[in-house]
Amino acid sequence: MGSFLFRRLAREAGDARFDTVKTKPLAFFITWMAQATWVSIVMLPIIAVNSVPCISQDEFPGPHLMLSDILGMSLFLAGFLTEVIADRQKDGWLEEKRTKVHDKELYTKGLWSRS
């Protein structure tokens, strides 16, 4: 996601959604804090899982993957790949719009329409 946003920012030389916000300190602060709050909320399950003491190595030696670990990693990978593919499809559509191949306002095809 970061690389996609960086490429878009570099190509379009800015983000019009933040043009008015970045000139108003209070609005910028509120936007910044909303993003920080969102990141903190999303991070809470990871903190909760990592705060549970693990079984000592003597009782349960070696690295172990549980079924829940495999399911979680699979779910993450599926979601990440879905996002990457959908963003690439939309990026291609936007490039076609820039070069006047079409004049549609919304991209409603491909994986993007389902994500």
Secondary structure, DSSP 8 states (H G I E B T S, - for coil): -HHHHHHHHHHHTS-GGGTTGGG-HHHHHHHHHHHHHHHHHHHHHHHHHHHS----TTTS-S----HHHHHHHHHHHHHHHHHHHHHHHHHHHHHHHHTTS---SS--STGGGT-
